[in-house]
Amino acid sequence: MGLLDAIKGVFSFLSSRSQNEERIAEYVIREHHRGRPMAEILEDHYVTNRCTAEQIRRLLDRPDVLHTLGDDLAADTKSAL
């Protein structure tokens, strides 16, 4: 392992998202594309067992999720949490 790899490893938490967050975002986007309402998606055990309310709020701020849901739906969903 080189010095550059060691430095990247130490500071990787600053720019990367967790795998869990990525998976939840993909799930929310996929289920939304299938036509399910956001309230129903966020009540799924898959989401509730893996995320706190704060993590869901952060999820709704992600650009990819915002793009899929639209700003209005994401804001309405966050206010309902």
PDB file with SEQRES, HELIX, SHEET and CRYST1 records, atoms N, CA, C and O in Angstrom:
SEQRES   1 A   81  MET GLY LEU LEU ASP ALA ILE LYS GLY VAL PHE SER PHE          
SEQRES   2 A   81  LEU SER SER ARG SER GLN ASN GLU GLU ARG ILE ALA GLU          
SEQRES   3 A   81  TYR VAL ILE ARG GLU HIS HIS ARG GLY ARG PRO MET ALA          
SEQRES   4 A   81  GLU ILE LEU GLU ASP HIS TYR VAL THR ASN ARG CYS THR          
SEQRES   5 A   81  ALA GLU GLN ILE ARG ARG LEU LEU ASP ARG PRO ASP VAL          
SEQRES   6 A   81  LEU HIS THR LEU GLY ASP ASP LEU ALA ALA ASP THR LYS          
SEQRES   7 A   81  SER ALA LEU                                                  
HELIX    1 AA1 LEU A    3  PHE A   11  1                                   9    
HELIX    2 AA2 SER A   12  LEU A   14  5                                   3    
HELIX    3 AA3 GLN A   19  HIS A   33  1                                  15    
HELIX    4 AA4 MET A   38  LEU A   42  1                                   5    
HELIX    5 AA5 HIS A   45  THR A   48  1                                   4    
HELIX    6 AA6 ALA A   53  LEU A   59  1                                   7    
HELIX    7 AA7 PRO A   63  LEU A   69  1                                   7    
HELIX    8 AA8 ASP A   71  ALA A   80  1                                  10    
CRYST1    1.000    1.000    1.000  90.00  90.00  90.00 P 1           1          
ATOM      1  N   MET A   1       0.851  -1.167   0.000  1.00  0.00           N  
ATOM      2  CA  MET A   1       0.000   0.000   0.000  1.00  0.00           C  
ATOM      3  C   MET A   1       0.892   1.222   0.000  1.00  0.00           C  
ATOM      4  O   MET A   1       1.768   1.359   0.854  1.00  0.00           O  
ATOM      5  N   GLY A   2       0.679   2.091  -0.933  1.00  0.00           N  
ATOM      6  CA  GLY A   2       1.495   3.281  -1.050  1.00  0.00           C  
ATOM      7  C   GLY A   2       0.998   4.406  -0.169  1.00  0.00           C  
ATOM      8  O   GLY A   2      -0.072   4.325   0.434  1.00  0.00           O  
ATOM      9  N   LEU A   3       1.787   5.445  -0.109  1.00  0.00           N  
ATOM     10  CA  LEU A   3       1.451   6.610   0.703  1.00  0.00           C  
ATOM     11  C   LEU A   3       0.159   7.262   0.212  1.00  0.00           C  
ATOM     12  O   LEU A   3      -0.682   7.658   1.019  1.00  0.00           O  
ATOM     13  N   LEU A   4      -0.001   7.376  -1.100  1.00  0.00           N  
ATOM     14  CA  LEU A   4      -1.205   7.982  -1.662  1.00  0.00           C  
ATOM     15  C   LEU A   4      -2.453   7.186  -1.286  1.00  0.00           C  
ATOM     16  O   LEU A   4      -3.480   7.767  -0.937  1.00  0.00           O  
ATOM     17  N   ASP A   5      -2.365   5.859  -1.357  1.00  0.00           N  
ATOM     18  CA  ASP A   5      -3.499   5.015  -0.967  1.00  0.00           C  
ATOM     19  C   ASP A   5      -3.840   5.191   0.506  1.00  0.00           C  
ATOM     20  O   ASP A   5      -5.013   5.218   0.879  1.00  0.00           O  
ATOM     21  N   ALA A   6      -2.817   5.311   1.338  1.00  0.00           N  
ATOM     22  CA  ALA A   6      -3.036   5.507   2.773  1.00  0.00           C  
ATOM     23  C   ALA A   6      -3.737   6.833   3.045  1.00  0.00           C  
ATOM     24  O   ALA A   6      -4.646   6.901   3.873  1.00  0.00           O  
ATOM     25  N   ILE A   7      -3.319   7.872   2.359  1.00  0.00           N  
ATOM     26  CA  ILE A   7      -3.938   9.187   2.544  1.00  0.00           C  
ATOM     27  C   ILE A   7      -5.383   9.166   2.063  1.00  0.00           C  
ATOM     28  O   ILE A   7      -6.265   9.702   2.734  1.00  0.00           O  
ATOM     29  N   LYS A   8      -5.635   8.557   0.917  1.00  0.00           N  
ATOM     30  CA  LYS A   8      -7.006   8.457   0.403  1.00  0.00           C  
ATOM     31  C   LYS A   8      -7.889   7.693   1.384  1.00  0.00           C  
ATOM     32  O   LYS A   8      -9.041   8.068   1.605  1.00  0.00           O  
ATOM     33  N   GLY A   9      -7.361   6.635   1.965  1.00  0.00           N  
ATOM     34  CA  GLY A   9      -8.124   5.839   2.908  1.00  0.00           C  
ATOM     35  C   GLY A   9      -8.508   6.601   4.156  1.00  0.00           C  
ATOM     36  O   GLY A   9      -9.617   6.451   4.668  1.00  0.00           O  
ATOM     37  N   VAL A  10      -7.596   7.415   4.643  1.00  0.00           N  
ATOM     38  CA  VAL A  10      -7.846   8.178   5.863  1.00  0.00           C  
ATOM     39  C   VAL A  10      -8.932   9.230   5.652  1.00  0.00           C  
ATOM     40  O   VAL A  10      -9.753   9.459   6.539  1.00  0.00           O  
ATOM     41  N   PHE A  11      -8.940   9.864   4.496  1.00  0.00           N  
ATOM     42  CA  PHE A  11      -9.884  10.940   4.243  1.00  0.00           C  
ATOM     43  C   PHE A  11     -11.066  10.537   3.363  1.00  0.00           C  
ATOM     44  O   PHE A  11     -11.811  11.404   2.905  1.00  0.00           O  
ATOM     45  N   SER A  12     -11.250   9.258   3.122  1.00  0.00           N  
ATOM     46  CA  SER A  12     -12.315   8.812   2.231  1.00  0.00           C  
ATOM     47  C   SER A  12     -13.701   9.130   2.776  1.00  0.00           C  
ATOM     48  O   SER A  12     -14.650   9.291   2.009  1.00  0.00           O  
ATOM     49  N   PHE A  13     -13.820   9.222   4.104  1.00  0.00           N  
ATOM     50  CA  PHE A  13     -15.123   9.493   4.687  1.00  0.00           C  
ATOM     51  C   PHE A  13     -15.634  10.889   4.357  1.00  0.00           C  
ATOM     52  O   PHE A  13     -16.835  11.138   4.464  1.00  0.00           O  
ATOM     53  N   LEU A  14     -14.765  11.796   3.963  1.00  0.00           N  
ATOM     54  CA  LEU A  14     -15.173  13.170   3.691  1.00  0.00           C  
ATOM     55  C   LEU A  14     -15.984  13.306   2.408  1.00  0.00           C  
ATOM     56  O   LEU A  14     -16.855  14.171   2.321  1.00  0.00           O  
ATOM     57  N   SER A  15     -15.717  12.481   1.428  1.00  0.00           N  
ATOM     58  CA  SER A  15     -16.377  12.662   0.138  1.00  0.00           C  
ATOM     59  C   SER A  15     -17.246  11.496  -0.296  1.00  0.00           C  
ATOM     60  O   SER A  15     -18.027  11.632  -1.238  1.00  0.00           O  
ATOM     61  N   SER A  16     -17.135  10.392   0.345  1.00  0.00           N  
ATOM     62  CA  SER A  16     -17.886   9.229  -0.128  1.00  0.00           C  
ATOM     63  C   SER A  16     -19.131   9.012   0.712  1.00  0.00           C  
ATOM     64  O   SER A  16     -19.187   9.371   1.889  1.00  0.00           O  
ATOM     65  N   ARG A  17     -20.106   8.425   0.086  1.00  0.00           N  
ATOM     66  CA  ARG A  17     -21.328   8.060   0.781  1.00  0.00           C  
ATOM     67  C   ARG A  17     -21.226   6.597   1.156  1.00  0.00           C  
ATOM     68  O   ARG A  17     -20.504   5.827   0.522  1.00  0.00           O  
ATOM     69  N   SER A  18     -21.946   6.228   2.178  1.00  0.00           N  
ATOM     70  CA  SER A  18     -21.904   4.840   2.603  1.00  0.00           C  
ATOM     71  C   SER A  18     -22.627   3.962   1.586  1.00  0.00           C  
ATOM     72  O   SER A  18     -23.500   4.421   0.850  1.00  0.00           O  
ATOM     73  N   GLN A  19     -22.250   2.719   1.567  1.00  0.00           N  
ATOM     74  CA  GLN A  19     -22.920   1.773   0.673  1.00  0.00           C  
ATOM     75  C   GLN A  19     -24.386   1.652   1.037  1.00  0.00           C  
ATOM     76  O   GLN A  19     -25.238   1.507   0.161  1.00  0.00           O  
ATOM     77  N   ASN A  20     -24.681   1.711   2.322  1.00  0.00           N  
ATOM     78  CA  ASN A  20     -26.067   1.632   2.775  1.00  0.00           C  
ATOM     79  C   ASN A  20     -26.878   2.786   2.200  1.00  0.00           C  
ATOM     80  O   ASN A  20     -27.990   2.577   1.716  1.00  0.00           O  
ATOM     81  N   GLU A  21     -26.339   3.994   2.247  1.00  0.00           N  
ATOM     82  CA  GLU A  21     -27.035   5.161   1.713  1.00  0.00           C  
ATOM     83  C   GLU A  21     -27.247   5.022   0.209  1.00  0.00           C  
ATOM     84  O   GLU A  21     -28.310   5.372  -0.305  1.00  0.00           O  
ATOM     85  N   GLU A  22     -26.253   4.519  -0.489  1.00  0.00           N  
ATOM     86  CA  GLU A  22     -26.381   4.312  -1.934  1.00  0.00           C  
ATOM     87  C   GLU A  22     -27.496   3.314  -2.241  1.00  0.00           C  
ATOM     88  O   GLU A  22     -28.309   3.540  -3.138  1.00  0.00           O  
ATOM     89  N   ARG A  23     -27.529   2.226  -1.502  1.00  0.00           N  
ATOM     90  CA  ARG A  23     -28.547   1.193  -1.739  1.00  0.00           C  
ATOM     91  C   ARG A  23     -29.949   1.706  -1.452  1.00  0.00           C  
ATOM     92  O   ARG A  23     -30.885   1.414  -2.197  1.00  0.00           O  
ATOM     93  N   ILE A  24     -30.099   2.467  -0.377  1.00  0.00           N  
ATOM     94  CA  ILE A  24     -31.411   3.010  -0.037  1.00  0.00           C  
ATOM     95  C   ILE A  24     -31.857   3.999  -1.112  1.00  0.00           C  
ATOM     96  O   ILE A  24     -33.020   3.993  -1.516  1.00  0.00           O  
ATOM     97  N   ALA A  25     -30.941   4.846  -1.575  1.00  0.00           N  
ATOM     98  CA  ALA A  25     -31.285   5.806  -2.632  1.00  0.00           C  
ATOM     99  C   ALA A  25     -31.716   5.074  -3.894  1.00  0.00           C  
ATOM    100  O   ALA A  25     -32.708   5.454  -4.517  1.00  0.00           O  
ATOM    101  N   GLU A  26     -30.994   4.039  -4.278  1.00  0.00           N  
ATOM    102  CA  GLU A  26     -31.359   3.259  -5.461  1.00  0.00           C  
ATOM    103  C   GLU A  26     -32.737   2.619  -5.276  1.00  0.00           C  
ATOM    104  O   GLU A  26     -33.544   2.591  -6.205  1.00  0.00           O  
ATOM    105  N   TYR A  27     -32.995   2.112  -4.087  1.00  0.00           N  
ATOM    106  CA  TYR A  27     -34.288   1.479  -3.801  1.00  0.00           C  
ATOM    107  C   TYR A  27     -35.418   2.496  -3.915  1.00  0.00           C  
ATOM    108  O   TYR A  27     -36.434   2.229  -4.558  1.00  0.00           O  
ATOM    109  N   VAL A  28     -35.242   3.668  -3.291  1.00  0.00           N  
ATOM    110  CA  VAL A  28     -36.281   4.704  -3.325  1.00  0.00           C  
ATOM    111  C   VAL A  28     -36.559   5.133  -4.767  1.00  0.00           C  
ATOM    112  O   VAL A  28     -37.716   5.259  -5.169  1.00  0.00           O  
ATOM    113  N   ILE A  29     -35.510   5.353  -5.530  1.00  0.00           N  
ATOM    114  CA  ILE A  29     -35.674   5.765  -6.936  1.00  0.00           C  
ATOM    115  C   ILE A  29     -36.373   4.677  -7.737  1.00  0.00           C  
ATOM    116  O   ILE A  29     -37.290   4.968  -8.506  1.00  0.00           O  
ATOM    117  N   ARG A  30     -35.953   3.428  -7.567  1.00  0.00           N  
ATOM    118  CA  ARG A  30     -36.552   2.312  -8.312  1.00  0.00           C  
ATOM    119  C   ARG A  30     -38.039   2.163  -7.972  1.00  0.00           C  
ATOM    120  O   ARG A  30     -38.870   2.003  -8.866  1.00  0.00           O  
ATOM    121  N   GLU A  31     -38.364   2.215  -6.696  1.00  0.00           N  
ATOM    122  CA  GLU A  31     -39.756   2.053  -6.286  1.00  0.00           C  
ATOM    123  C   GLU A  31     -40.611   3.234  -6.731  1.00  0.00           C  
ATOM    124  O   GLU A  31     -41.783   3.060  -7.064  1.00  0.00           O  
ATOM    125  N   HIS A  32     -40.039   4.422  -6.739  1.00  0.00           N  
ATOM    126  CA  HIS A  32     -40.774   5.598  -7.225  1.00  0.00           C  
ATOM    127  C   HIS A  32     -41.071   5.460  -8.720  1.00  0.00           C  
ATOM    128  O   HIS A  32     -42.162   5.800  -9.177  1.00  0.00           O  
ATOM    129  N   HIS A  33     -40.101   4.963  -9.468  1.00  0.00           N  
ATOM    130  CA  HIS A  33     -40.316   4.735 -10.903  1.00  0.00           C  
ATOM    131  C   HIS A  33     -41.413   3.699 -11.146  1.00  0.00           C  
ATOM    132  O   HIS A  33     -42.089   3.738 -12.175  1.00  0.00           O  
ATOM    133  N   ARG A  34     -41.589   2.784 -10.214  1.00  0.00           N  
ATOM    134  CA  ARG A  34     -42.649   1.769 -10.334  1.00  0.00           C  
ATOM    135  C   ARG A  34     -44.021   2.341 -10.013  1.00  0.00           C  
ATOM    136  O   ARG A  34     -45.035   1.663 -10.178  1.00  0.00           O  
ATOM    137  N   GLY A  35     -44.055   3.592  -9.552  1.00  0.00           N  
ATOM    138  CA  GLY A  35     -45.328   4.254  -9.305  1.00  0.00           C  
ATOM    139  C   GLY A  35     -45.810   4.243  -7.871  1.00  0.00           C  
ATOM    140  O   GLY A  35     -46.938   4.650  -7.596  1.00  0.00           O  
ATOM    141  N   ARG A  36     -44.980   3.789  -6.958  1.00  0.00           N  
ATOM    142  CA  ARG A  36     -45.395   3.754  -5.554  1.00  0.00           C  
ATOM    143  C   ARG A  36     -45.298   5.134  -4.921  1.00  0.00           C  
ATOM    144  O   ARG A  36     -44.391   5.898  -5.253  1.00  0.00           O  
ATOM    145  N   PRO A  37     -46.213   5.471  -4.017  1.00  0.00           N  
ATOM    146  CA  PRO A  37     -46.142   6.758  -3.317  1.00  0.00           C  
ATOM    147  C   PRO A  37     -44.954   6.795  -2.352  1.00  0.00           C  
ATOM    148  O   PRO A  37     -44.577   5.771  -1.782  1.00  0.00           O  
ATOM    149  N   MET A  38     -44.373   7.975  -2.176  1.00  0.00           N  
ATOM    150  CA  MET A  38     -43.194   8.118  -1.318  1.00  0.00           C  
ATOM    151  C   MET A  38     -43.471   7.705   0.116  1.00  0.00           C  
ATOM    152  O   MET A  38     -42.635   7.051   0.738  1.00  0.00           O  
ATOM    153  N   ALA A  39     -44.625   8.071   0.653  1.00  0.00           N  
ATOM    154  CA  ALA A  39     -44.944   7.705   2.040  1.00  0.00           C  
ATOM    155  C   ALA A  39     -44.904   6.191   2.217  1.00  0.00           C  
ATOM    156  O   ALA A  39     -44.418   5.693   3.232  1.00  0.00           O  
ATOM    157  N   GLU A  40     -45.410   5.472   1.241  1.00  0.00           N  
ATOM    158  CA  GLU A  40     -45.415   4.014   1.293  1.00  0.00           C  
ATOM    159  C   GLU A  40     -43.993   3.456   1.192  1.00  0.00           C  
ATOM    160  O   GLU A  40     -43.636   2.526   1.915  1.00  0.00           O  
ATOM    161  N   ILE A  41     -43.193   4.020   0.306  1.00  0.00           N  
ATOM    162  CA  ILE A  41     -41.804   3.565   0.132  1.00  0.00           C  
ATOM    163  C   ILE A  41     -41.023   3.752   1.423  1.00  0.00           C  
ATOM    164  O   ILE A  41     -40.303   2.851   1.853  1.00  0.00           O  
ATOM    165  N   LEU A  42     -41.164   4.924   2.043  1.00  0.00           N  
ATOM    166  CA  LEU A  42     -40.400   5.223   3.258  1.00  0.00           C  
ATOM    167  C   LEU A  42     -40.871   4.425   4.460  1.00  0.00           C  
ATOM    168  O   LEU A  42     -40.166   4.368   5.468  1.00  0.00           O  
ATOM    169  N   GLU A  43     -42.047   3.804   4.382  1.00  0.00           N  
ATOM    170  CA  GLU A  43     -42.532   2.943   5.461  1.00  0.00           C  
ATOM    171  C   GLU A  43     -42.127   1.489   5.270  1.00  0.00           C  
ATOM    172  O   GLU A  43     -42.352   0.667   6.158  1.00  0.00           O  
ATOM    173  N   ASP A  44     -41.533   1.157   4.127  1.00  0.00           N  
ATOM    174  CA  ASP A  44     -41.067  -0.210   3.886  1.00  0.00           C  
ATOM    175  C   ASP A  44     -40.057  -0.616   4.947  1.00  0.00           C  
ATOM    176  O   ASP A  44     -39.249   0.197   5.397  1.00  0.00           O  
ATOM    177  N   HIS A  45     -40.113  -1.876   5.340  1.00  0.00           N  
ATOM    178  CA  HIS A  45     -39.157  -2.385   6.321  1.00  0.00           C  
ATOM    179  C   HIS A  45     -37.720  -2.247   5.822  1.00  0.00           C  
ATOM    180  O   HIS A  45     -36.800  -2.034   6.612  1.00  0.00           O  
ATOM    181  N   TYR A  46     -37.532  -2.368   4.518  1.00  0.00           N  
ATOM    182  CA  TYR A  46     -36.188  -2.231   3.955  1.00  0.00           C  
ATOM    183  C   TYR A  46     -35.602  -0.871   4.301  1.00  0.00           C  
ATOM    184  O   TYR A  46     -34.408  -0.768   4.585  1.00  0.00           O  
ATOM    185  N   VAL A  47     -36.415   0.164   4.281  1.00  0.00           N  
ATOM    186  CA  VAL A  47     -35.953   1.513   4.579  1.00  0.00           C  
ATOM    187  C   VAL A  47     -35.908   1.741   6.083  1.00  0.00           C  
ATOM    188  O   VAL A  47     -34.900   2.224   6.600  1.00  0.00           O  
ATOM    189  N   THR A  48     -36.972   1.405   6.791  1.00  0.00           N  
ATOM    190  CA  THR A  48     -37.050   1.701   8.223  1.00  0.00           C  
ATOM    191  C   THR A  48     -36.023   0.929   9.043  1.00  0.00           C  
ATOM    192  O   THR A  48     -35.585   1.403  10.091  1.00  0.00           O  
ATOM    193  N   ASN A  49     -35.640  -0.244   8.581  1.00  0.00           N  
ATOM    194  CA  ASN A  49     -34.639  -1.025   9.311  1.00  0.00           C  
ATOM    195  C   ASN A  49     -33.215  -0.538   9.070  1.00  0.00           C  
ATOM    196  O   ASN A  49     -32.297  -0.933   9.789  1.00  0.00           O  
ATOM    197  N   ARG A  50     -33.022   0.308   8.075  1.00  0.00           N  
ATOM    198  CA  ARG A  50     -31.675   0.727   7.712  1.00  0.00           C  
ATOM    199  C   ARG A  50     -31.410   2.221   7.893  1.00  0.00           C  
ATOM    200  O   ARG A  50     -30.258   2.652   7.836  1.00  0.00           O  
ATOM    201  N   CYS A  51     -32.455   3.013   8.108  1.00  0.00           N  
ATOM    202  CA  CYS A  51     -32.280   4.469   8.158  1.00  0.00           C  
ATOM    203  C   CYS A  51     -33.020   5.087   9.326  1.00  0.00           C  
ATOM    204  O   CYS A  51     -34.112   4.653   9.695  1.00  0.00           O  
ATOM    205  N   THR A  52     -32.409   6.099   9.897  1.00  0.00           N  
ATOM    206  CA  THR A  52     -33.092   6.941  10.867  1.00  0.00           C  
ATOM    207  C   THR A  52     -33.829   8.033  10.103  1.00  0.00           C  
ATOM    208  O   THR A  52     -33.653   8.184   8.894  1.00  0.00           O  
ATOM    209  N   ALA A  53     -34.651   8.787  10.811  1.00  0.00           N  
ATOM    210  CA  ALA A  53     -35.369   9.897  10.174  1.00  0.00           C  
ATOM    211  C   ALA A  53     -34.378  10.927   9.631  1.00  0.00           C  
ATOM    212  O   ALA A  53     -34.609  11.501   8.566  1.00  0.00           O  
ATOM    213  N   GLU A  54     -33.296  11.162  10.338  1.00  0.00           N  
ATOM    214  CA  GLU A  54     -32.277  12.117   9.872  1.00  0.00           C  
ATOM    215  C   GLU A  54     -31.603  11.619   8.595  1.00  0.00           C  
ATOM    216  O   GLU A  54     -31.342  12.407   7.685  1.00  0.00           O  
ATOM    217  N   GLN A  55     -31.326  10.340   8.522  1.00  0.00           N  
ATOM    218  CA  GLN A  55     -30.719   9.776   7.319  1.00  0.00           C  
ATOM    219  C   GLN A  55     -31.676   9.865   6.131  1.00  0.00           C  
ATOM    220  O   GLN A  55     -31.243  10.084   4.999  1.00  0.00           O  
ATOM    221  N   ILE A  56     -32.958   9.697   6.382  1.00  0.00           N  
ATOM    222  CA  ILE A  56     -33.942   9.823   5.302  1.00  0.00           C  
ATOM    223  C   ILE A  56     -33.995  11.266   4.821  1.00  0.00           C  
ATOM    224  O   ILE A  56     -34.095  11.510   3.619  1.00  0.00           O  
ATOM    225  N   ARG A  57     -33.930  12.231   5.743  1.00  0.00           N  
ATOM    226  CA  ARG A  57     -33.900  13.643   5.334  1.00  0.00           C  
ATOM    227  C   ARG A  57     -32.692  13.928   4.442  1.00  0.00           C  
ATOM    228  O   ARG A  57     -32.808  14.612   3.425  1.00  0.00           O  
ATOM    229  N   ARG A  58     -31.526  13.394   4.834  1.00  0.00           N  
ATOM    230  CA  ARG A  58     -30.321  13.568   4.001  1.00  0.00           C  
ATOM    231  C   ARG A  58     -30.497  12.901   2.651  1.00  0.00           C  
ATOM    232  O   ARG A  58     -30.061  13.432   1.629  1.00  0.00           O  
ATOM    233  N   LEU A  59     -31.134  11.742   2.642  1.00  0.00           N  
ATOM    234  CA  LEU A  59     -31.392  11.027   1.399  1.00  0.00           C  
ATOM    235  C   LEU A  59     -32.226  11.882   0.455  1.00  0.00           C  
ATOM    236  O   LEU A  59     -31.991  11.895  -0.753  1.00  0.00           O  
ATOM    237  N   LEU A  60     -33.195  12.591   1.008  1.00  0.00           N  
ATOM    238  CA  LEU A  60     -34.068  13.422   0.194  1.00  0.00           C  
ATOM    239  C   LEU A  60     -33.389  14.697  -0.291  1.00  0.00           C  
ATOM    240  O   LEU A  60     -33.961  15.433  -1.094  1.00  0.00           O  
ATOM    241  N   ASP A  61     -32.182  14.965   0.183  1.00  0.00           N  
ATOM    242  CA  ASP A  61     -31.389  16.110  -0.289  1.00  0.00           C  
ATOM    243  C   ASP A  61     -30.404  15.723  -1.386  1.00  0.00           C  
ATOM    244  O   ASP A  61     -29.771  16.590  -1.989  1.00  0.00           O  
ATOM    245  N   ARG A  62     -30.274  14.434  -1.642  1.00  0.00           N  
ATOM    246  CA  ARG A  62     -29.322  13.979  -2.661  1.00  0.00           C  
ATOM    247  C   ARG A  62     -29.770  14.421  -4.049  1.00  0.00           C  
ATOM    248  O   ARG A  62     -30.957  14.339  -4.367  1.00  0.00           O  
ATOM    249  N   PRO A  63     -28.842  14.887  -4.881  1.00  0.00           N  
ATOM    250  CA  PRO A  63     -29.217  15.343  -6.235  1.00  0.00           C  
ATOM    251  C   PRO A  63     -29.918  14.284  -7.070  1.00  0.00           C  
ATOM    252  O   PRO A  63     -30.869  14.601  -7.784  1.00  0.00           O  
ATOM    253  N   ASP A  64     -29.471  13.028  -7.000  1.00  0.00           N  
ATOM    254  CA  ASP A  64     -30.103  11.991  -7.811  1.00  0.00           C  
ATOM    255  C   ASP A  64     -31.535  11.707  -7.358  1.00  0.00           C  
ATOM    256  O   ASP A  64     -32.408  11.438  -8.184  1.00  0.00           O  
ATOM    257  N   VAL A  65     -31.773  11.766  -6.067  1.00  0.00           N  
ATOM    258  CA  VAL A  65     -33.123  11.548  -5.548  1.00  0.00           C  
ATOM    259  C   VAL A  65     -33.999  12.759  -5.870  1.00  0.00           C  
ATOM    260  O   VAL A  65     -35.147  12.601  -6.286  1.00  0.00           O  
ATOM    261  N   LEU A  66     -33.465  13.960  -5.681  1.00  0.00           N  
ATOM    262  CA  LEU A  66     -34.206  15.179  -6.012  1.00  0.00           C  
ATOM    263  C   LEU A  66     -34.601  15.205  -7.481  1.00  0.00           C  
ATOM    264  O   LEU A  66     -35.721  15.582  -7.827  1.00  0.00           O  
ATOM    265  N   HIS A  67     -33.675  14.804  -8.338  1.00  0.00           N  
ATOM    266  CA  HIS A  67     -33.947  14.778  -9.778  1.00  0.00           C  
ATOM    267  C   HIS A  67     -35.102  13.835 -10.094  1.00  0.00           C  
ATOM    268  O   HIS A  67     -35.959  14.149 -10.920  1.00  0.00           O  
ATOM    269  N   THR A  68     -35.123  12.690  -9.441  1.00  0.00           N  
ATOM    270  CA  THR A  68     -36.162  11.699  -9.693  1.00  0.00           C  
ATOM    271  C   THR A  68     -37.509  12.133  -9.126  1.00  0.00           C  
ATOM    272  O   THR A  68     -38.533  12.049  -9.805  1.00  0.00           O  
ATOM    273  N   LEU A  69     -37.504  12.596  -7.880  1.00  0.00           N  
ATOM    274  CA  LEU A  69     -38.760  12.932  -7.212  1.00  0.00           C  
ATOM    275  C   LEU A  69     -39.285  14.306  -7.579  1.00  0.00           C  
ATOM    276  O   LEU A  69     -40.494  14.532  -7.625  1.00  0.00           O  
ATOM    277  N   GLY A  70     -38.376  15.208  -7.836  1.00  0.00           N  
ATOM    278  CA  GLY A  70     -38.755  16.600  -8.020  1.00  0.00           C  
ATOM    279  C   GLY A  70     -38.633  17.325  -6.685  1.00  0.00           C  
ATOM    280  O   GLY A  70     -38.830  16.727  -5.627  1.00  0.00           O  
ATOM    281  N   ASP A  71     -38.315  18.582  -6.735  1.00  0.00           N  
ATOM    282  CA  ASP A  71     -38.091  19.365  -5.515  1.00  0.00           C  
ATOM    283  C   ASP A  71     -39.327  19.424  -4.631  1.00  0.00           C  
ATOM    284  O   ASP A  71     -39.222  19.330  -3.408  1.00  0.00           O  
ATOM    285  N   ASP A  72     -40.493  19.578  -5.241  1.00  0.00           N  
ATOM    286  CA  ASP A  72     -41.719  19.731  -4.461  1.00  0.00           C  
ATOM    287  C   ASP A  72     -42.048  18.467  -3.658  1.00  0.00           C  
ATOM    288  O   ASP A  72     -42.345  18.547  -2.466  1.00  0.00           O  
ATOM    289  N   LEU A  73     -41.994  17.314  -4.306  1.00  0.00           N  
ATOM    290  CA  LEU A  73     -42.301  16.063  -3.621  1.00  0.00           C  
ATOM    291  C   LEU A  73     -41.279  15.778  -2.524  1.00  0.00           C  
ATOM    292  O   LEU A  73     -41.647  15.328  -1.438  1.00  0.00           O  
ATOM    293  N   ALA A  74     -40.008  16.034  -2.794  1.00  0.00           N  
ATOM    294  CA  ALA A  74     -38.978  15.808  -1.783  1.00  0.00           C  
ATOM    295  C   ALA A  74     -39.199  16.729  -0.581  1.00  0.00           C  
ATOM    296  O   ALA A  74     -39.071  16.288   0.561  1.00  0.00           O  
ATOM    297  N   ALA A  75     -39.527  17.996  -0.820  1.00  0.00           N  
ATOM    298  CA  ALA A  75     -39.767  18.940   0.271  1.00  0.00           C  
ATOM    299  C   ALA A  75     -41.004  18.540   1.067  1.00  0.00           C  
ATOM    300  O   ALA A  75     -40.999  18.607   2.296  1.00  0.00           O  
ATOM    301  N   ASP A  76     -42.057  18.129   0.379  1.00  0.00           N  
ATOM    302  CA  ASP A  76     -43.268  17.694   1.075  1.00  0.00           C  
ATOM    303  C   ASP A  76     -43.005  16.457   1.921  1.00  0.00           C  
ATOM    304  O   ASP A  76     -43.508  16.349   3.039  1.00  0.00           O  
ATOM    305  N   THR A  77     -42.235  15.543   1.402  1.00  0.00           N  
ATOM    306  CA  THR A  77     -41.917  14.323   2.126  1.00  0.00           C  
ATOM    307  C   THR A  77     -41.080  14.631   3.363  1.00  0.00           C  
ATOM    308  O   THR A  77     -41.320  14.076   4.435  1.00  0.00           O  
ATOM    309  N   LYS A  78     -40.081  15.533   3.210  1.00  0.00           N  
ATOM    310  CA  LYS A  78     -39.254  15.899   4.366  1.00  0.00           C  
ATOM    311  C   LYS A  78     -40.081  16.581   5.448  1.00  0.00           C  
ATOM    312  O   LYS A  78     -39.874  16.327   6.635  1.00  0.00           O  
ATOM    313  N   SER A  79     -41.003  17.432   5.058  1.00  0.00           N  
ATOM    314  CA  SER A  79     -41.816  18.135   6.063  1.00  0.00           C  
ATOM    315  C   SER A  79     -42.755  17.183   6.790  1.00  0.00           C  
ATOM    316  O   SER A  79     -43.157  17.448   7.923  1.00  0.00           O  
ATOM    317  N   ALA A  80     -43.103  16.084   6.147  1.00  0.00           N  
ATOM    318  CA  ALA A  80     -43.993  15.099   6.770  1.00  0.00           C  
ATOM    319  C   ALA A  80     -43.253  14.181   7.737  1.00  0.00           C  
ATOM    320  O   ALA A  80     -43.895  13.477   8.516  1.00  0.00           O  
ATOM    321  N   LEU A  81     -41.935  14.168   7.709  1.00  0.00           N  
ATOM    322  CA  LEU A  81     -41.172  13.276   8.587  1.00  0.00           C  
ATOM    323  C   LEU A  81     -41.208  13.744  10.000  1.00  0.00           C  
ATOM    324  O   LEU A  81     -40.616  13.111  10.875  1.00  0.00           O  
TER     325      LEU A  81                                                      
END                                                                             
